[in-house]
Amino acid sequence: MARRTIDGAAGFAGLVGVTIGTSEWIAVDQAMIDAFGTTTRDEQWIHMDPERAANGPFGATVAHGFLVLSLIPGLASQTYEATGFGARVNYGLEKVRFPQALRAGESVRDTVSVAGVEEVATGVRVTFDHRIESTAGGRPVCVAQTVTLFTPASAR
């Protein structure tokens, strides 16, 4: 998979409305779900008790929505490389939805597009659309808009 190289603010501005790439698949297994649940102290049985979850609403344990959301930076970084900037900083989220549960053992990938670009005093804010799909098919497991601040190359 080749990453797209995007050079500076003008490079992003020219890609508004364009899909810039799709990441590789990454497996979300029970060990990852358990580690996330322990770290965040969200140890609800639908995530961490396979025996009980087998009889629950999803027929298996499911990943935390925030676990799926937290995979976005790593998945998205497979799709593009931004040049002409200093740091890349998580600025926030605009919209997040989890239309379908992600069962333990399924894999996910991210399709990324540029939704907007805004030059600000501290750099360039880029809004990305993410569509996280699973190997189960059907609706995406997450759709989200993230906002990233790209700081000038000279910033410390």
C-alpha angles and dihedrals in degrees: 000000000000120000117225114240112222116192117210132307093314090056092055093042090057091055101054107136092014127118105235098190153309124251129228119268118269123196118234104203132178092262091058091047092049093048091050092047092050093046094048095034090235096131098156113159094243086067105033111024109071094181095053093038091055086071094039132096095284100039091236141032114292133208119256111258089233090053090057090046091050091057092063099087093053094043094045092049087064090062103053147012118211117211130189095044138098113218130001111221130189103240098177149269133291103187135000130180134169104207096172134025119249110225121213111269097030121116129228138203134187128230109200131199134171112250100176147346127210127180110218135174092266097047136282124329113208122191114208130195114218127194111189112196129183134217087249089073124211121090119003117268090224138010115187144163113217127188119214126188114214109199125211116274091245094054117111 
